[in-house]
Amino acid sequence: EKGQNERRQRVSKYARSVQKVPQKDKKYHKKNLPELKDYLRWNNQIMAGTKDFVLFKVIDGELHGRLGLCPLCQGDLKFNDGDYDTVHCRGRYDEDIGQLVKCPYSVPRLDDKCPRKHFYLEEPTEEEKEEMKKEREEERGEGEGATKYANNPIAKELLDKADSMKLDLESNEGKKKAALDFVELVDGKVDLPTNRNAKMEIGRLIMSIQDKSPKEIMMAIFEKYGFAEVKEEKAAAKEAAAEAACANPKNAPLIMAFQECAKYYFKESNRNAASSYMKAIATLTDLEEEVTAENAMSFSKGKTKLPGIGKGTAEKMKEFCERGTFEKLEEKRAAHA
């Protein structure tokens, strides 16, 4: 109880200290907890906490903007009760594995790298809510923002061509021809797998929905593989965000490779291996020195050893610097393809 009282006093003191206009304190302190949480709800912010902690988050939002998404994993950012100077990532729920995947990202609250957006002081209009939702989906690569059929000229062109296709899915020759026709249509435009037989993949997809129209089959191809151009744009945007989040932007590709490998381990329910990668990511994100093939091993031993970097991790770092990938990552990519 004593600890709780001290924490409340710290929050109250901090909440008062960040207010620039005396009237703000009076305005917010008159509101009850549900009313304060409304501000966080309007801005898609995490609402948990005592009245003082929620009050702090509202005042911080008004002064500096609502918290955006994590630049590393696109999860929600949050404050931890008792740590009011740092913003942390709460992780991101992965539907494929049915669990929250933790992320080590954190950033000082007032740092320029902390993602901030407009903070609404009254309930947004339906148009504003829709705009926030669309912006969030596009950052995460979800919903309409991931495919953009209506606004994507490539999608429109392919759908128009599919609409005029005549398919014969009764005979084996007709099935083979349909698969080949779709592959030739989307080649270079849809992100087809390069490590497998694309014609066979498309053939299987067609047979699983052979009662659908050619246009519906084309849309299913979009949903399964996505657009090559969109994927490249998303990858570039994600790398730029990762670079902005790192103390040394040149370490961003290595961190992203470790993130990818960690995700595969989470999918396999191997939390120990995944956690090892996440610890390394946390260390590398804050590392100001560039990791190179020459210095990678030094981070695993002696006076230059870093937290979460053991010999095996350092070897992967060195291999990545030399090849742009590492064997374990390629092994996991193949297993999860």
Secondary structure, DSSP 4 states (H G I P E B T S, - for coil): -HHHHHHHHHHHHHHHHT-SSHHHHHHHHTS-HHHHHHHHHHTT----S-HHHHHHHHHHHHHH-EE-B-TTT--BEEEETTEEEEEEE--EEETTTTEEEP---EEETT-TTS-EE---SSPPPHHHHHHHHHHHHHHHT-HHHHH-TTT-HHHHHHHHHHHT-----SSHHHHHHHHHHHHHHHBTTB---SSS-HHHHHHHHHHHTTTS-HHHHHHHHHHHH-BHHHHHHHHHHHHHHHHHHSSSGGGHHHHHHHHHHHHHHHHTT-HHHHHHHHHHHHHHHH--SPP-TTTGGGGGSGGG--TT--HHHHHHHHHHHHHSS-HHHHHHHHHT-
